[in-house]
Every structure is written in C-alpha cells, then in structure tokens.
Amino acid sequence: MELWDWVWQQLNPQTADMRVLTRSAGPHFSAASARDELVGRIRLIDNGHGGLEKVAELIEARTPPLHAVIGTDVFSIAKFDENGVISMTRNYRANSDAAILYAFKNSKVPKIW
C-alpha cells in the first residue's frame, strides 16, 4: 500500500535547525491527495497576501515526491511504507539536501525539486 505525507518546515540559518510548522494530520492514500492538502494549507495560511502563492503554484503543478522552498520555508511530500520508512525514490535524499541548502540562501524566489 502506498502512503503519502507532507510536512512544512522552517530552517533557522544560524543554527541549521529545522522546525516543523505544520504537517498532514494523517497519511494520504495518493500523492495527489497529499499535494492538494498541502497546497490548500499554504493558501489558507497565506490568506491572499501572495507571498506563498508562487510556491503553492509550483507544488500544484508537480507530481510528488517533491521538495519546494521559498525563503527559509521547506515543503516536502514523501511516500512511505506501513512502518513509516520514507521511500528514497527519484533521488529523494539528494533533492532534500538541495532544498535545505537553498533554504540557507533565504531567497524569495521559489524553487522545486
């Protein structure tokens, strides 16, 4: 069985710590469901201000697994098994590392892997 989960984290560039801001309440049974819930949450929190809309659009246009970054906010959608082990398909770990390194730049230009 495929299970999917998403998490929204924020990097502290001075300490290199990642803090979870929010995550899905439970597993999703499809990548699209996890993606749609994350995009909905981003838009709800952004509340029409537009600062996060660009990253929401990038995520909405891609098929998970994925990582996206804007500023120090890191968004991830991953597939995992019944034991909670993340599937490392499609270079998941390398993309995760690239996203974290990009978050250190604190760029207002969103990027997705």
C-alpha positions in Angstrom: 0.0 0.0 0.0 1.3 3.5 -0.9 1.0 6.1 1.8 1.9 9.8 1.4 2.6 12.5 3.9 3.6 16.2 3.7 5.4 18.5 6.1 6.1 22.2 6.1 9.3 23.1 8.0 11.3 26.3 8.6 15.1 26.4 8.6 16.9 28.6 11.2 20.0 29.5 9.1 22.0 30.5 12.2 21.6 27.1 14.0 20.8 24.9 11.0 17.8 23.5 12.9 14.6 22.6 11.1 11.3 23.3 12.9 8.1 21.7 11.8 5.4 24.4 11.3 2.6 22.1 10.3 2.1 18.6 8.8 -0.7 16.5 7.5 -3.0 15.1 10.1 -2.7 11.6 8.8 -1.5 9.5 5.9 -2.9 10.0 2.4 -3.5 7.1 0.0 -2.4 9.1 -3.1 0.2 11.6 -4.0 -2.4 13.9 -5.4 -4.4 14.0 -2.2 -1.3 14.9 -0.1 -0.3 17.5 -2.7 -3.8 19.1 -2.7 -4.0 19.2 1.1 -0.6 20.9 1.3 -1.5 23.5 -1.4 -4.7 24.2 0.4 -2.9 24.7 3.7 -0.4 27.0 2.1 -3.2 29.1 0.6 -5.1 29.2 3.8 -2.1 30.4 5.8 -1.1 32.9 3.0 -4.7 34.3 3.1 -4.4 36.1 -0.2 -1.2 38.1 0.6 0.6 36.4 -2.3 3.9 35.7 -0.6 3.4 32.0 -0.6 1.2 31.7 -3.7 4.1 31.2 -6.1 5.3 28.1 -4.2 1.8 26.8 -4.0 1.5 27.0 -7.8 4.8 25.2 -8.2 3.7 22.4 -5.9 0.3 22.2 -7.5 1.9 21.7 -11.0 4.2 18.8 -9.9 3.7 15.1 -9.1 5.2 14.1 -5.7 7.5 13.1 -4.2 8.9 16.7 -4.1 10.6 19.4 -2.1 9.9 23.1 -2.6 11.5 26.1 -0.9 10.7 29.8 -0.6 12.7 31.9 1.9 13.5 29.5 4.8 10.3 27.5 4.4 10.8 24.0 3.1 7.8 21.9 1.9 8.1 18.2 1.4 5.8 15.4 0.1 7.1 11.9 0.5 5.9 8.3 0.0 6.4 5.9 2.9 5.6 2.3 3.8 3.4 0.9 6.6 6.3 1.1 9.0 6.8 4.9 8.4 10.0 4.5 6.4 10.3 7.1 3.6 10.8 5.7 0.1 14.0 7.2 -1.3 12.7 7.0 -4.9 13.6 9.6 -7.6 16.7 10.9 -5.7 14.6 11.9 -2.7 17.6 12.3 -0.4 19.6 14.4 -2.9 16.6 16.6 -3.5 16.0 17.0 0.2 19.7 18.1 0.7 19.4 20.6 -2.3 16.2 22.1 -0.8 17.8 22.6 2.6 20.9 24.2 1.0 18.7 26.5 -1.0 16.8 27.5 2.2 20.1 28.7 3.7 20.1 31.4 0.9 16.7 32.7 2.2 15.7 33.5 -1.4 12.2 34.9 -2.1 12.4 33.1 -5.5 10.7 29.7 -5.0 12.3 26.6 -6.3 11.1 23.0 -6.6 12.8 19.6 -6.9 
